[in-house]
Amino acid sequence: MPRGQASSVSTREKPRVDAVVVSDKDNGRHRRSAYLLLGLLIVFLHGSWSVYRMQFANLPLPLDAEQAGKRGFSEASALKHVKYLTGLGPHPVGSDSLDLAVQYVYAEAEKIKKTAHPDVDVQLELFHTDIGANRLAGGLFKGKTILYSDLKHVILRFVPKYLPEAEENLILVSSHIDTVFTTGGAGDCSSCVGVMLELARGVAQWAHGFKSGVLFLFNTGEEEGLVGAHSFITQHHWRNSVRFAVDLEAMGIGGKSTLFQGTHQWALESFAAVAKYPSAQIAIQDIFNSGAINSATDFQIYLEVAGLPGLDFAYTDMTSVYHTKNDKIEHLKPGSLQHNGENMLAFLLHAASSQKFMEDAHEAKQESVEQKKAIFFDILGKYMVVYPQRLATMFHNSIIFHSLVILGMSLLMGRCSVLVSLGISCLSIILTLIFSIFLPVVVAFALPHICPFPISFVANPWLVIGLFGSPALLGAFIGQHIGFILLKKHIEQVYSRTKPGLTGNKMDYIVGLEAERWIFKSGFLQWLIVLILGTYFKVGASYIALIWLVSPAFAYGLMEATLSPLRSPKHLKVVTLVLALAVPVVSSAGLVIRMVDVMVGTIVRADRNPGGLPSWLGNVVVAVAIAIVVSFMFVYLLSYVHISGAKRALIFVLCASFGLAIALVSSGIVPAFTEDISRTVNVVHVVDTTRMNDGSTEPLSYVSLFSHTPGKLTQELMDLRGEEFSCGRNMTIDFATFTMMYGCRSYKRSNTGWSKSEVPMVHVESDYATDDARRTVVSIDTKSSTRWSLAINKQEIDDFTIHVDSNKLVHLGGKSEVDGWHTIRFAGGKSSPTKFELTLFWSSNGTHASAKETKAENFSPLVKLRTDVNRVTPMVETVLEKLPRWSTPFGKSTSPYTLAFLTALPINI
């Protein structure tokens, strides 16, 4: 009887409890309004933008010399140096303008020496390098040998007079004076040189209290393959006294100088302890080391050649102007130099005054870098977090283990129904990602067909919000909503068996609430998978996944979890979402925006072999990146939409945003490029002597036009009417370091501006076989050029050596290849040698092609040579003047100057 009564009470009370929660009147009242959810979306986006501004755009006030004082850092003083150097125009290696720049830096260093503290020993040198070879084989240097000669560096050393042992313990601060041939280099890296000169002025007043010395290296040759740093670290007599290296660089112009590479935990902690405005991101180091950014800094030389511990800093604002005419002082934001200078001065004073810092630096030589790696990042540009990689791995593994245990316990308690719900949640994650990628990728493919330029958002990066962000968010919502519907159907089947008292609207309401919770919790699973992968591959930025997992899980457990499984689900609280996203947004939203901005900026130079990439590829890369960010970062917010009244409003807002962006770019109201953020267009006068191998006595001369920005040159040609340019993929040019797959060519007035005496000579001196091994000696005369590139066919040649004046410069062994070629690049000053002896050792598996085969159109030569002359010929000058103002030449170490000579040696020599 008691048991029966208890059962009866239970049966009667359960529906009544449910009815209180899900009465028909409450069904509509408890739906979240569109205004609430759109407000949350605006708060999320505005909060993310505010974090970005605080973290990357909040710069200190510049100080003048009087405010900084004798021992402080003044941006106004540093800016004077930047203005002078940029006023010289482009100053590449071998130019008169670089000689003037070196003279200026030396003269300023002499002034600093004269005004130094009387107890500070100041040594100043103008170091003239010997000929040398950079044989790094990893990363950017795979398949390359970099040669150099006649470089000049300014070296300034400070040590306390009465501490002679400080001379053997030096902290190196390094940057480069030289620029590429297309820019005055306000950002890259006259700004770094200006900062270093002002730092040296301050250090000169502090160094009498140091425990170690500080050495400033103003090198030349960085833009030609890091040869300036290489020449110092392999030739200078102070090289063995350097214990720690700091490199200052720029991948754009201005903003905060961000620490993006660091070798040891103790070094990072030292910087974090004293930096006034810390800016540091290990995520950039991850991307740099992955090879996604095809670039390198002098830090690679100090790390790999010298084995030094150190830190690497770079400006990352306005990456779209990198190595173009728009890298100018007008774009240098006030406070940029002050930020870098104050941080570096505080660090140098701390490091040079600390005995323990130098002891750690000595020990680092015997330690494995892998064992001392650390995770580092800043929070809002105010605080810097540093902890060892080993601790991160242990903590991540602990979180992963506990997450899997909780997941396993849930599956055991819920059995089959929970397992199915979990499976549908996983499907929801996949569908969200698929739909989020699909829609913006469709837009990316369509843009080249509806816009004047294939890449239509570089000058106005905010357009990607409408062009790709809106379709990505809409796709994410569609994919997640499909998962939500499938979850509802499954949960409804389960409830129909376990809660027969629920019917109609009550059932639908309760089921919707339960499905909403599963969708929210799918975000835990999504970020758990990312954390597992990041930890397994030792990705430094895995801390981001940890935060996006732990913070929402804690908020959900605090605000939503119930101890009774019989209690009916309720609406997810808004405060739960706010608590869940607060820490993730503060810690990572700014970084995500910065990474997207950098990615957009690099598209203008993405096509390393002009015409080799499809015109839509840049759009697709940006679209996919944004889609992945949206699908992962909006997973929690979107879960609040499915049982709200905001679905139509959200779709309308996203479609309106997309439509507005499309209208702006397709109509040209918002230009794809501007005078300040331009499309890269290079103009090269080419003198091609390769056809002289076929019996022709005259070289072929023409002016070539090509772009490293994906897309055709249709708009540019409208301004070049009358210059007789013809374009197409039949205009292929092999520049030895890259191949122009699409471009334009004009023969008009191409026979002026150069002479036959400048045509390089490649001559076979001897060709013989010994012991079944064939050996060929080739003499090379580059004439007036001290910058050249030589590609050697590794399918035919097994190894080679290079002699200069009877001295062997390149020895046998260690020659890697890329696409069947090994490339030798040379850059040097005016006194560099121009005659070389190349000895080729043939491969036993070579084709030894016949003359007939060699003449075949698709057959490669044995060696191909390009010599560069930094001169603007009359036709090139005309073309440059007529090109639209939104176009700019782009320079890099592999780019030809405005006058290039091409020659080749056939295989059938």
DANOR-V537463 format. One record per helix or strand of 2 or more residues. SS is the DSSP state (h for helix, s for strand). FROM is the first residue (numbers start at 1). LEN is the number of residues. If there is no record, write none. Layout:
# DANOR-V537463
ss->(SS SS)
from->(FROM FROM)
len->(LEN LEN)
This chain:
# DANOR-V537463
ss->(h h h h h h s s h s s h s h s h h h s s h s h h s h h h h h s s h h h h h h h h s s h s h s s s s h s s s s s s s h s h s s)
from->(2 24 34 65 75 96 120 132 139 144 152 164 170 186 213 222 227 239 242 257 265 280 282 298 309 319 329 336 355 369 374 383 389 463 504 542 574 617 635 647 679 682 690 700 714 726 733 739 743 756 761 773 787 797 807 821 835 851 863 874 887 899)
len->(20 6 24 4 13 19 9 3 3 6 9 5 7 24 7 3 9 3 9 6 10 2 9 7 7 3 3 18 10 4 6 6 62 36 33 18 32 17 4 21 2 7 5 7 5 3 2 2 4 3 10 9 7 8 4 8 8 4 7 9 2 7)
